[in-house]
Amino acid sequence: MSEAVIIVPIILGILFVALPWLIFHYVTKWKQSKTLTVEDEGLLDDLHALARRLDERMHSIERIIAADNPDWRHEQRLLERERELQDSIGRLDIDRSEKIHRL
């Protein structure tokens, strides 16, 4: 009987004080981390500007290459298709070997 007098308030304290405090604590932390800080916004702006500059450079390089070699895009597409086929064949070989090992 004396043990129940001690255990019941402890369990009730855990259920009605500690557990809600823990939940609200982490909900507050989650809400705080969900927002962007000023530093994060600055970093995103810098990255966006960098991406724009790199995109402009790529377009300039593509124009220069197209002026030198008009068929370069066609050659590039053929190389990309060849790589995709090789990747597909490699995946098929891996899938096939996995099936053989399962048997």
N, C-alpha and C positions, 0 to 999 in steps of 0.2 A: 504494500500500500504506500509506503513512504517513497519507494522508487517511482511510482506512478505520479506522485505529487511533483517530483523533480522533472521527469521526462516529458510530461504533458506541456508544461510552460515552455520548455526548450523547443519542442516540436512546433508549438503554436508561434513562438517567436521566429523560428526559421521560416515557417510558411507565410506569416503575415508581415514580417519586417525585413528579414534578410533577402528572401526571394524577390519581392517587389523592388527593393533597393537595387539588387543586382540587375534585374531586368531594365529598370529605368536608367541606371548608370550606363549600360551598354547601348540602349536606344539613343541616349543623348550623345554618346561618343560617335555612334553611327551617323547621326544627323550632322554633327560637326564635321566629320570627315567627308560627307557627301558634297559639301560646298567647295568651290574652288577658292583658293587663296589668291591674293593679289600677285604673288610670285608665280603661281600656276598659270594665271591668265597672261602674265607677261611672257612666260615661257611658251605658251601656246601661240601667242601673237608672233614671237620670234620664229617659231617653227613654221608657222603659216607663211611668213614672209620668205623664209629660206626655201620652202617648197615651191613657192611661186617663182623665185629666181631660178631654181634648178629646172623647173618646167620650161621657162623661157630659154634657158641655155640648151635644153634638149631640142626644142623646136629649132633653134638656130643651127645646132649641129646637124639636125635632120635636113634642113634646107641646104646646107653646105654639101652634105653627102649626096643629096638628090641632084644637085647641080653637077657634081663630078661624075656620078654614076646613077643614071635614072632607074636602073633595074634593081637597085640595092634592096628595096622593100620586098620585092618578089623573092630575092635570094634569102633574105632574112626570114620570110614566112616559111620557105622550104626548110631552112635549118630548124626553126621552131617546131614544125610538124615532125621532122625526123627525131628530134629530142623527145617529143611527146610519144611517138611510137615506141622509141627505145624504153621510155619509162613504163609504158603500158606493157610491153613485153617483159620487162623486169618484174613488174607486179604480178603478171600472170605466172611467171616462173616461181615466184615466192609463194603464191597461192597454191600452185600445183604441188610444190614440195611440202607445204604445210598439210595438204590433204593426204599426201603419201605417208607422212610421218604419223598422222592420226590413225591410219589403217594399220 
